[in-house]
Amino acid sequence: MKKMALSNNQIENLDIESVMLDMGASARTAGRILSKASSKDKDSAILAGALEISNRRIDILAANEKDLQAALNKGLSESLLDRLKLDNRRIDSIIGGLEEVASLADPVGTVLEEWDRPNGLKISRIRVPLGVIGVIYESRPNVTADAGGLCLKAGNAAILRGGSDTFHTSAVILECMQHGLSLVGLPITCLQAPPTTDRKAVGAMLSMSHFIDVIVPRGGKSLVERVQNEARMPVFAHLEGLCHTYVHEKAELQMVRSIILNAKMRRTSICGATETILIDHSVLQRVLRSIVDDLTDAGCEVRGDEMSKDIDSRIIGATSQDWDTEYLDAIVSVKAVEGIDDAINHINHHGSSHTDAIITNDSQAARQFLEQVDSGIVMHNTSTQFADGREFGMGAEIGISTGRLHARGPVGAEQLTTYKYIVRGSGQVRP
């Protein structure tokens, strides 16, 4: 079902607050209908949306080219352009993600626990939708499909506010998802997006606690901090992906080289990319040059501490700011550490609680790292680029939560539910 696009004049004359309030009210109504929808209808809507994305890939690519040209004119960096760009392979990935989400078990109605009380009461705890979810994101048009599909799977209505950089691409993808809803008789208002790039729409969303139950920000540090500061409803925060890979003294060199090259350079613009490499001082001389060979050959700038610079002159001197920087680019920082305790302390002090990895063949060291690093995702002998809901078997993700309440790590359909208690009696009254 294709909605009529607003003219530039209509957009300029929007009463944004009124538009957003109407959107919130219709989302609340649609959410109540969606919460009662069958698993079959929800899955059918998601699959129909995926098919429509495939059918309209020419429209999506044309809209994406329009967004890319505008981004080029604004001088966006290569890494941001990479986040924005779609091609047939990435569209296929979006479709595959939606198909995987549809294939998952429906989390709604799952009985988490049940027990009987001595007085005969039967109590159970079951999963239910959160309600209406607001998603605010930047530069990634695939989030429109990922978030939309996950919210539908978990029985939630959603208001999807993508960045201005992806406005045209996201609009076509949303139309595809709404088409899927209409085919199964569900309200297209289950998934909506503000019809404007004006930032006032974000401010309005953050104040709509009577319509929006939770906000999920996915973007740069300034966006997430604004949402955390202004939101009047709970926030699933994804602050930033300042990820570390730690090379322990008992790491195998070939494994170190392959993992680090992938963790940094597979895609530098994603939040799971390694930004800092920590290396035990005892093996620095043995492993550093090989690591720098691989990274520089791949076009990566390497910044490091004095000890690392003394070993390899290709390394640029790091400043204290580098240990706290999410580059999202072909830049990485390297630091020597005095063993595993020093590495863990560095990560817990400078990291963002996103994803951190250790490379070692020492099981005791691995256990200590996995237990003591305070991050949502902690890894052993693998690339931090696996920090992704689809790689975790969730089909997709709405973001990586770096907070501690309700959801942590990849936020998939199950994490977009809450629970309620069902109590069944046979006439009991409380004495």
PyMOL commands that set and color helices and strands:
alter all, ss='L'
color gray80, all
select helices_A, chain A and resi 8-12+16-35+39-55+57-73+78-84+88-103+142-153+164-183+188-190+200-207+221-230+253-265+281-297+306-311+320-324+340-350+363-372+384-386+414-416
alter helices_A, ss='H'
color red, helices_A
select strands_A, chain A and resi 111-116+122-129+132-137+157-161+191-192+214-218+243-247+274-280+301-304+316-317+331-337+355-359+377-380+400-401+409-410+417-424
alter strands_A, ss='S'
color yellow, strands_A
deselect
rebuild
show_as cartoon
